[in-house]
Amino acid sequence: MGYAAILVHVDADEDSDPRTRLARELAARCDATLIGAGAWALQSEGAGDIAGGEEHGSDGADFVGGEEPDKPEVEEISAWLGRLGSHFRSNAGDKPVEWRSAVDFPTEFVVRQARAADLVIVGPDRTGDSYRSLDPGTTVIHAGRPVLLVPSGIDSLQARRILIGWKNTREARRAVRDALPLLRLAEEVLAVHVAEMGWQFDTGSDVEDAANYLARHKIKIRTKIEAKPKASGAGELLRSAKEQGADLIVAGGYGRSRLGEFIFGGVTRELLTTSPICCLFSH
């Protein structure tokens, strides 16, 4: 099993060209369809739902129901989305791509569009503006697909050396399964279990079972247990990734909702906000 379709979020405020190039190259390596997704929500008063572009592949969107929003604002956003789509297509090379857009909140829009893809590629949230920027953590929790977080400025993912942040949980097991197409591309794979506060100590059997699972998929893997970490769980993963020359970390995405806000585990939160290399999360 590989990735047949890859969706990449195209930002409103950040130059998304590096991330688009990475997505394009990865789609070519996997022989996958590349789908671009862009959204920008109305900031004016008015109630109702926006629909259209994402369902029909057009560059615009229609307002459905509720009080009619500010027409000039809708026209401005729709025109911007059209230009964004044209730019995305022009940078796609000779491979056919799809473009989806809507006047909508980016996080909610991308989460819905995840239905069309095997992998979702996003960048970090640098502005905190939910009208124009995507929240990667919320996307990890809700997408129902593996989410590849690409730090700003990174335009390539060779995935020759991959580090797995192992923990015997549903999320980590799903992450390993979801990462199989990338793990097959790797020359070296290292599974690291960090025994820290909140992480159940692993005597070796759990991580060895994970290694045996990957070996049955013809993936060569080494294992490592950090029983006395010198840094936080994420810090140890990042340190090991640097030592190994890895350009990808695979990890479970841990979070829960509390009063409408998502509270993330320490490792997930730190990787989402500080990792200088790509991270693939599954929830």
N, C-alpha and C positions, 0 to 999 in steps of 0.2 A: 504494500500500500504506500502511495506517495501523496503529495499535494497536487490535486488536480486544478484547484483554484486558490489564488492568493489575493487578499484584499488589503490595500494600503490606504491609510488615512492621509489626506492631503490637507495641510493646515491653512488656516486663514492668516495667521500672524507670523508664522515662521517659514523660512525658506525650506520647502519640502523636497527640493531637487535631490539632495544626497540620499534621503530615505527612499525616494522613488527609484533612483538608480539601483540601490540595493535590492529593492523589491523586484525590479525588472530583471536583474541578473539572476536572482534566486528563482524567479518564475521560469526563466530560460533553462536553468540547470534542471529544474523539476519537470520541464515540459508542461507547465501549468498556465492557465488563463490568468492574466493580471487584471484586477478590478480596482479602479480608483474611486474613492469616496470623499466627498467634500460637503460641508454643511455650515450654515451660519444662521443663527436664530434671530428673530425680531426682538428688538429691545423696546419697542413702543408698546403702549397700552393696547388692549384688545384681546378677546378670548376666541379660541377656535383652534382647529388643527390644520397643519400644513401637509399637503400630500402632492404627489405627482411625479417629480423627477426621478425618485428612487425606484418607482414601480415600472416606469416606461423607458428608462435609460435616457431621458431628455436632459437638457442642461438647465431647464427652468423648473418651477414648481407652482402649484396652485393652492389657493387658500380655500379651505372647506369648512363650513360651519362657523357658528359664533359671530361675533362682531367683526365687520370688515376692518382689516388692519390698515395702516398707513400705506397707501398705494405707492408713493415715491420710494419708500423704504424697501418694499417688496421688489420693485423694479430694480433698485440699486443692487440689492443682494443677488437677485436672479442674474443680472448682467455680470456681476463679479464671479458667480459660480460658473457662468458660461465661459468666461475668460480662463478661469482655473481649469476647467475641463479641456479647453483647447490646448492650454499649455501642457497639461498632463499627456494628452495624446501626442503632441509634437515631440515629447521626450521619450516616447515609448519605443522608438526605433522602428524596425520593420515588422514587429510582432503585433498582432491584433490585440486590442485591449477594450475593456468596458469602462464607462464612466457613469457614476451614480451621484446625484446631488439633490439637495432639498433645502428649503428654508426651514431649518430645524436646529435643535441643539446637537452639536457634533457627537457627543458621547452616545445619546439615545439613538441617533441615526446610524452610527457605525455598529452599535450593538444589534440593531435590527438587520442591517445588511450582512452581518456575520453569517446569516443563514445560507448565503451563497458561496461561502469559502471554506477551505480546510484550515487556513491560517490567516490571522489578522495581524497586520504590521502597523505599529503606531510609534509616535515619538513622545518625548516627555512633555508634561504640561508646564510651560514656562510663564504663563500669564495668570492662571487661575480664573480666567474669564470663561464661564460656562457657555456664553453665547457664541463664542468664536473658537474656543480651544477644547480639545478632548481630554478627559480625565483617564489616564491609562489604568489606574487601579480599579476604578468602577468598571471599565471595559473588561478587565481580567475576570472580575466577579460575574458579570452578566452575559458575556459574549457566548458562552457555551462552546468556545473554540480556543485552541492555543493562541496566545497573544505574544508576538515578538516585539519587545520594546527596543527601539533603536535610538541610542543617544544622539544628540545634535551633532551634525557634521560627519557622522559615519556614513559612508556610501558603498561599503562592500562588506560581505560576510563570507569568508572562505570556509569557515566551519571545519578547518582541518584538525583543530584541537578543541574539544568540548569538555566542559566540566559540568557534572551533575551534582546539584546540592541534594543529597539523599536524606530522606526521612521516611519511615515506614507509615505513610499516611495515604489517604485516597488521592489528595492533590498531587503528591510527588509521584505516585504510581501513574496517574493520568499524564503528568508532564513527560515522564519517560516514554510512555506509549505514544503520546502526541509528537514527540521529537524524533521518532524512528526515521523518518525520511532524511532528517539532517544528520542523525547519528550514523547513518549508512554512508554519508559523504565524508565522514571524519577519518583521519589517519590515527588519531589517538583520542580515547575517551577515558576520563577519570571520574569516578564517583566518590564524593567526599561526604562523610557524615561528621557533623560537628556536634559533640556532646556538650551542650550548654544548658543554662536555665531554661526550662520549658521544652527541651528536646529530650526525649526518652533515651537513656544510654543504650547503645547498640553493641552487643558483644561480638558482632561480626556476621551472624547468620542472616540478618535482614539484608544488609548491603550485599552479601555474597549471593543471596537469592536473586537480587536485582541484577547483579553481574551475570549470573547464569542465564537469566531470562534474556539479556541482551546477547549473550554468546550464542544462544539458540537462533538468534536473528542474524548470525554471522558478523556480529560487532565485537571487536576486540576492546576490552575494558580492563582498567586497573581500579582498585579500591583503596580507600584511605580513611582511617578513623582518627579524628582529632579529639582525643579524650580530655586534653587540657588546653583549650584554645587560648591564644594570647590576645585575641580581640573578640568582637561580637561575632555572631554566626555569619552575618553577611561579610564582615571584615575578613574572616578566615576564608570564606569562599573567594572573595576578591583577591586575597593574597595568594591563594593556591592557583587561581586562574592566571595571575601575573607570572608566577613561578613557572607554570606549564606553557606559557605563551598562548593561552586559550583566548579565543575571541567570541565565545558564546558560553553562557551559563544557562542550564536547564533547571528549573525549580518549580515547586508547587507554589500557587498563589493563595495565601491564607488571609481571609478577611471575614468580617461579619457586620451586619447592619445594627446600628444603635441610634434610635431617634432620627432616622433618615440619613445618617452619616455612616461611612464605612470605616471601621477600625481594623487596621491591618496589623498582622504579626510583625515583630521587629525585623526579621530577616527580609520579609516581603517589602516592608516599607522602606528599608534602607537600600535594597537593590533597586526599587522603583525610582528612588530619588537621587542616588549617588553613583550607581554603577557606570564606569566609563566604557564598558563593553556591552554588547547586545545580551539581552536576557529573554528566554522563552518561559512564559508562565502558563500553567493550567490550573483551573479551579474546579 
